Amino acid sequence: MAGLRAESPRRRQLHPRRRRRRVATVAQPEPPPESHPPSSSLPLRLPFFPPQPQPSPSVSCPAFSFPPSLALFLLAAAAAASMLPTGDGQNLVTEDVTVVEGEVATISCRVKNSDDSVIQLLNPNRQTIYFRDFRPLKDSRFQLVNFSSSELRVSLTNVSISDEGRYFCQLYTDPPQEYYMTITVLVPPRNLRIESQKETIMEGEEVELNCTAMASRPATTIRWFKGSKELSGKTEVEQWSDMFTVTSQLSLKVKREDDGVPVICQVDHPAVKDLQTKYYLDVMYKPEVQVLQNSPAQPLTREGDLLDLLCQVKGKPEPLDVTWIRVDDEMPQHVLVSGSNLHIESLNKSDNGTYRCEASNEVGTSFSDYVLYVYDSRAGEESAITAVDHAVIGGVVAVVVFAMLCLLIILGRYFARHKGTYFTHEAKGADDAADADTAIINAEGGQNNSEEKKEYFI
């Protein structure tokens, strides 16, 4: 036990040394990262990071999506395209396109002499629409119609104004070639309408009509028609952005005959055909009055005849007040008036006079007169007999004149046939004589037969 007790102080002396050594080991500064770690019996532990899978390289953007190899080729093609001349392509053929908004446009790049070179189509922003038969652009409105070594044809559906501009065809030959085509978008007019300052027009007034064609491209041409007759108006054009609004003003003086007649506003525009609108004139006019004689049927009115008169009235608005009056005297008591009709059962000479029919509406008043003169009961018969006598006398005179003309023609022809007979018989036999003396002897000898050569004159 004593021996153990004697060793204890030494152990106590050794322990502090071990502690100092350990403390010195712990407090030793770490070597800098560039230096190698000190040799030690303890291994150096480093943190372990497991390998992470790396994504495959690709190129993407909101408008395009294509593999990296094609991306590199397109970048090189774009760099080469920036140095291409924009003049006529020697081997490329394109056509300008005009299309109506909302319809389909067909874009075509054709190669005259194909050598299997790459064909590319670009939009006005020089973004690739089609590279050969591949579409990098994320716009499904572009669809491939045909692709070959000599043609790239693409359709664009639902065309809008933003699609208008130059589209480029590129052919990667040596040297490269480029040519462009132009798409022009037409916009038909909208909301074609006619406006009037007055809904109702009085006869003789002047009305002003305005026809407006809104939001068209290019500007429209407006023409005016009244029925089948073309009229001229005053046109104003207003432009905002790329759209045009056209207004045409027509001034027209109306008559009663224009009531119900259509005024037509017709638009001439390359994007639309037969676009027009109509405005029907509503003309107010005072009544038009006419008196018709229904009975008697003959023009003459005789004593005892039945007289029936009708007052025919036309106006707008429809006349509601139609009256009969006797201008120069009071209306006889036996005259029956019913609305627009005037009726007299048995005429006599006391009914002679002027009868007037008056009609009125909101526009004005009009009238028409009928003059009545009652003849004797046999006035028509005497006139008929006199007419027959005159006809008979005229016929007899015509026959006599015709007979005299025929007689004169016969006598004229008879006298013409017997003219000169006396001189012929007097000189009979003288033509055959040898000389003058013989002719005289023959003539004297001929006197013996004078009884046989008698001539008679009428």
LOKE-969550 format. One line per 4 residues: their letters; for each residue x, y, z of C-alpha. Coordinates in steps of 0.05 Angstrom, whole numbers, plus 5000, padded with zeros to 4 digits. Layout:
A) X,Y,Z | ...;
***
This chain:
MAGL) 5000,5000,5000 | 5059,5045,5016 | 5088,5031,4949 | 5023,5050,4916;
RAES) 5018,5112,4955 | 5090,5130,4935 | 5072,5123,4860 | 5011,5165,4863;
PRRR) 5046,5232,4863 | 5082,5214,4799 | 5019,5196,4763 | 4990,5261,4784;
QLHP) 5051,5294,4756 | 5045,5257,4690 | 4973,5272,4679 | 4982,5346,4674;
RRRR) 5033,5335,4619 | 4986,5292,4580 | 4933,5345,4586 | 4979,5398,4562;
RRVA) 4998,5356,4503 | 4927,5344,4485 | 4911,5417,4494 | 4969,5435,4451;
TVAQ) 4944,5386,4398 | 4874,5415,4398 | 4898,5487,4399 | 4945,5476,4340;
PEPP) 4924,5521,4282 | 4897,5489,4218 | 4941,5492,4158 | 4919,5538,4101;
PESH) 4879,5507,4043 | 4939,5510,3997 | 4985,5470,4044 | 4982,5395,4051;
PPSS) 4951,5368,4115 | 5000,5346,4170 | 5014,5274,4177 | 4976,5244,4233;
SLPL) 4952,5178,4253 | 4879,5203,4250 | 4846,5202,4180 | 4821,5268,4150;
RLPF) 4746,5267,4138 | 4717,5310,4081 | 4642,5321,4066 | 4614,5276,4010;
FPPQ) 4569,5305,3955 | 4535,5253,3911 | 4537,5268,3836 | 4475,5304,3809;
PQPS) 4445,5287,3740 | 4460,5343,3690 | 4405,5365,3641 | 4419,5356,3567;
PSVS) 4437,5422,3533 | 4381,5454,3492 | 4359,5521,3467 | 4289,5547,3482;
CPAF) 4251,5612,3481 | 4177,5630,3484 | 4170,5633,3408 | 4218,5579,3386;
SFPP) 4237,5507,3405 | 4288,5466,3366 | 4347,5419,3379 | 4416,5448,3395;
SLAL) 4447,5426,3329 | 4392,5461,3289 | 4398,5521,3335 | 4472,5528,3318;
FLLA) 4456,5522,3244 | 4401,5574,3249 | 4447,5622,3285 | 4498,5614,3231;
AAAA) 4444,5622,3178 | 4419,5685,3212 | 4489,5714,3212 | 4496,5698,3139;
ASML) 4427,5726,3124 | 4446,5792,3155 | 4498,5799,3100 | 4451,5779,3043;
PTGD) 4429,5832,2993 | 4355,5846,2994 | 4350,5855,2919 | 4323,5805,2868;
GQNL) 4341,5733,2881 | 4371,5703,2818 | 4339,5636,2830 | 4279,5653,2875;
VTED) 4208,5668,2852 | 4156,5699,2898 | 4088,5733,2890 | 4057,5789,2929;
VTVV) 3993,5769,2966 | 3931,5811,2978 | 3882,5780,3028 | 3820,5802,3066;
EGEV) 3825,5804,3141 | 3805,5738,3172 | 3817,5697,3109 | 3875,5652,3087;
ATIS) 3939,5676,3054 | 3986,5629,3017 | 4061,5646,3017 | 4105,5612,2966;
CRVK) 4180,5608,2955 | 4199,5575,2889 | 4267,5558,2861 | 4278,5561,2786;
NSDD) 4338,5515,2782 | 4340,5473,2844 | 4406,5444,2870 | 4377,5418,2936;
SVIQ) 4399,5480,2974 | 4365,5497,3039 | 4302,5541,3034 | 4280,5584,3092;
LLNP) 4220,5630,3103 | 4223,5689,3151 | 4169,5737,3177 | 4175,5813,3175;
NRQT) 4213,5810,3242 | 4262,5762,3209 | 4240,5705,3253 | 4244,5637,3219;
IYFR) 4175,5611,3202 | 4198,5548,3165 | 4267,5519,3157 | 4258,5469,3102;
DFRP) 4197,5430,3127 | 4208,5446,3201 | 4170,5502,3236 | 4210,5533,3294;
LKDS) 4159,5589,3303 | 4105,5573,3354 | 4048,5602,3313 | 4000,5547,3293;
RFQL) 3967,5592,3241 | 4026,5577,3195 | 4017,5508,3163 | 4060,5473,3112;
VNFS) 4024,5464,3046 | 4080,5437,3003 | 4155,5425,3011 | 4204,5401,2959;
SSEL) 4273,5419,2934 | 4242,5471,2889 | 4185,5500,2930 | 4165,5519,3001;
RVSL) 4092,5537,3006 | 4060,5558,3071 | 3988,5579,3089 | 3971,5632,3141;
TNVS) 3900,5627,3168 | 3859,5681,3203 | 3902,5737,3176 | 3903,5802,3216;
ISDE) 3932,5871,3203 | 3992,5854,3246 | 4012,5801,3194 | 4021,5853,3139;
GRYF) 4091,5867,3114 | 4150,5836,3078 | 4164,5761,3083 | 4233,5737,3063;
CQLY) 4254,5675,3024 | 4326,5653,3033 | 4363,5603,2991 | 4431,5580,3019;
TDPP) 4472,5573,2956 | 4541,5601,2942 | 4532,5659,2946 | 4467,5659,2987;
QEYY) 4404,5689,2956 | 4345,5726,2987 | 4281,5754,2959 | 4218,5782,2991;
MTIT) 4144,5784,2980 | 4092,5832,3009 | 4027,5813,3044 | 3974,5867,3041;
VLVP) 3914,5860,3087 | 3847,5890,3066 | 3794,5908,3118 | 3722,5916,3094;
PRNL) 3681,5973,3123 | 3639,5961,3184 | 3574,5991,3209 | 3549,6021,3144;
RIES) 3490,6065,3161 | 3450,6125,3137 | 3428,6180,3185 | 3378,6236,3173;
QKET) 3369,6301,3212 | 3293,6295,3203 | 3252,6233,3208 | 3193,6265,3171;
IMEG) 3202,6313,3113 | 3150,6363,3086 | 3140,6368,3011 | 3188,6420,2982;
EEVE) 3237,6417,3041 | 3311,6398,3035 | 3335,6337,3073 | 3407,6322,3092;
LNCT) 3430,6249,3093 | 3497,6223,3120 | 3525,6155,3102 | 3584,6130,3144;
AMAS) 3630,6071,3129 | 3674,6057,3190 | 3742,6023,3200 | 3761,6003,3130;
RPAT) 3828,5994,3096 | 3839,6025,3046 | 3789,6082,3047 | 3722,6065,3014;
TIRW) 3686,6102,2958 | 3613,6120,2972 | 3561,6128,2917 | 3489,6153,2924;
FKGS) 3427,6130,2886 | 3354,6152,2888 | 3317,6096,2855 | 3360,6082,2793;
KELS) 3387,6153,2787 | 3457,6167,2814 | 3467,6229,2856 | 3530,6265,2879;
GKTE) 3549,6277,2952 | 3604,6310,2992 | 3656,6262,3021 | 3702,6268,3082;
VEQW) 3757,6218,3101 | 3783,6210,3172 | 3844,6166,3187 | 3864,6137,3254;
SDMF) 3922,6089,3258 | 3918,6047,3195 | 3842,6050,3188 | 3797,6098,3151;
TVTS) 3727,6124,3166 | 3690,6155,3107 | 3628,6199,3112 | 3588,6224,3052;
QLSL) 3535,6278,3057 | 3476,6284,3009 | 3428,6344,3005 | 3362,6329,2971;
KVKR) 3299,6371,2958 | 3240,6324,2962 | 3173,6322,2925 | 3110,6283,2939;
EDDG) 3131,6233,2886 | 3192,6216,2929 | 3150,6187,2985 | 3171,6115,2997;
VPVI) 3228,6120,2947 | 3293,6087,2973 | 3357,6127,2976 | 3415,6078,2970;
CQVD) 3485,6086,2999 | 3532,6039,2961 | 3604,6024,2980 | 3659,6008,2930;
HPAV) 3716,5971,2964 | 3764,5916,2941 | 3749,5873,3002 | 3673,5870,2992;
KDLQ) 3622,5868,2936 | 3550,5895,2934 | 3553,5927,3003 | 3497,5978,3010;
TKYY) 3444,6004,3056 | 3377,6038,3042 | 3338,6096,3071 | 3265,6103,3052;
LDVM) 3240,6175,3046 | 3179,6194,3088 | 3149,6255,3054 | 3088,6292,3081;
YKPE) 3045,6329,3030 | 2977,6363,3026 | 2918,6326,2995 | 2911,6317,2920;
VQVL) 2836,6322,2902 | 2801,6298,2839 | 2725,6295,2825 | 2701,6236,2784;
QNSP) 2632,6229,2752 | 2605,6159,2763 | 2535,6173,2735 | 2509,6188,2683;
AQPL) 2555,6150,2637 | 2549,6200,2580 | 2583,6268,2586 | 2517,6307,2579;
TREG) 2474,6315,2641 | 2400,6322,2624 | 2339,6336,2663 | 2315,6277,2702;
DLLD) 2383,6242,2701 | 2417,6213,2763 | 2482,6248,2783 | 2533,6213,2825;
LLCQ) 2601,6247,2839 | 2661,6217,2876 | 2715,6260,2909 | 2780,6221,2904;
VKGK) 2831,6245,2956 | 2904,6226,2966 | 2950,6257,3018 | 2999,6243,3074;
PEPL) 2978,6239,3128 | 2911,6213,3104 | 2860,6270,3100 | 2805,6262,3151;
DVTW) 2763,6323,3133 | 2728,6319,3064 | 2671,6368,3050 | 2626,6387,2992;
IRVD) 2602,6459,2980 | 2566,6497,2925 | 2610,6556,2906 | 2560,6604,2877;
DEMP) 2498,6586,2918 | 2472,6544,2975 | 2471,6469,2969 | 2402,6446,2944;
QHVL) 2362,6408,2996 | 2352,6347,2952 | 2427,6337,2944 | 2453,6280,2987;
VSGS) 2525,6284,3012 | 2557,6222,3044 | 2631,6229,3059 | 2667,6237,2993;
NLHI) 2604,6223,2951 | 2553,6273,2925 | 2486,6246,2900 | 2429,6280,2863;
ESLN) 2370,6235,2847 | 2336,6275,2792 | 2371,6334,2759 | 2336,6399,2739;
KSDN) 2362,6464,2714 | 2360,6495,2783 | 2419,6449,2801 | 2465,6485,2753;
GTYR) 2528,6511,2787 | 2598,6496,2812 | 2606,6441,2864 | 2672,6439,2903;
CEAS) 2704,6383,2942 | 2754,6405,2995 | 2802,6361,3034 | 2853,6379,3088;
NEVG) 2908,6348,3131 | 2965,6372,3175 | 3004,6398,3115 | 2949,6439,3080;
TSFS) 2882,6443,3044 | 2866,6428,2971 | 2802,6427,2929 | 2774,6409,2861;
DYVL) 2713,6439,2825 | 2658,6406,2783 | 2615,6451,2738 | 2545,6424,2729;
YVYD) 2501,6445,2670 | 2435,6410,2660 | 2410,6404,2588 | 2340,6391,2561;
SRAG) 2317,6319,2562 | 2323,6313,2485 | 2388,6351,2478 | 2428,6288,2467;
EESA) 2379,6259,2416 | 2378,6322,2372 | 2451,6325,2371 | 2454,6252,2351;
ITAV) 2405,6264,2293 | 2444,6324,2269 | 2507,6283,2269 | 2474,6229,2227;
DHAV) 2449,6280,2175 | 2517,6310,2168 | 2547,6242,2156 | 2497,6226,2101;
IGGV) 2508,6292,2065 | 2582,6283,2068 | 2577,6213,2038 | 2534,6237,1979;
VAVV) 2582,6294,1963 | 2640,6246,1963 | 2605,6199,1913 | 2589,6256,1865;
VFAM) 2660,6282,1866 | 2687,6213,1852 | 2640,6203,1792 | 2660,6269,1761;
LCLL) 2733,6252,1766 | 2722,6186,1731 | 2684,6221,1673 | 2739,6271,1662;
IILG) 2791,6216,1658 | 2751,6178,1605 | 2740,6240,1560 | 2814,6259,1564;
RYFA) 2835,6190,1540 | 2785,6192,1481 | 2809,6260,1454 | 2881,6239,1459;
RHKG) 2868,6179,1416 | 2832,6216,1356 | 2877,6278,1352 | 2904,6296,1278;
TYFT) 2857,6252,1235 | 2835,6310,1189 | 2905,6327,1164 | 2921,6255,1148;
HEAK) 2861,6244,1102 | 2870,6310,1066 | 2939,6292,1042 | 2921,6221,1023;
GADD) 2957,6199,0957 | 3008,6257,0956 | 3062,6216,0989 | 3064,6167,0929;
AADA) 3074,6222,0874 | 3140,6226,0835 | 3140,6302,0833 | 3102,6363,0857;
DTAI) 3057,6368,0795 | 3035,6296,0800 | 3021,6307,0874 | 2975,6366,0857;
INAE) 2938,6327,0803 | 2929,6269,0851 | 2904,6317,0903 | 2854,6348,0855;
GGQN) 2832,6280,0831 | 2821,6262,0902 | 2768,6316,0909 | 2721,6274,0867;
NSEE) 2717,6225,0922 | 2703,6278,0975 | 2638,6245,0993 | 2676,6183,1014;
KKEY) 2725,6225,1056 | 2677,6260,1100 | 2701,6273,1170 | 2658,6288,1230;
FI) 2678,6328,1290 | 2644,6326,1356;
***
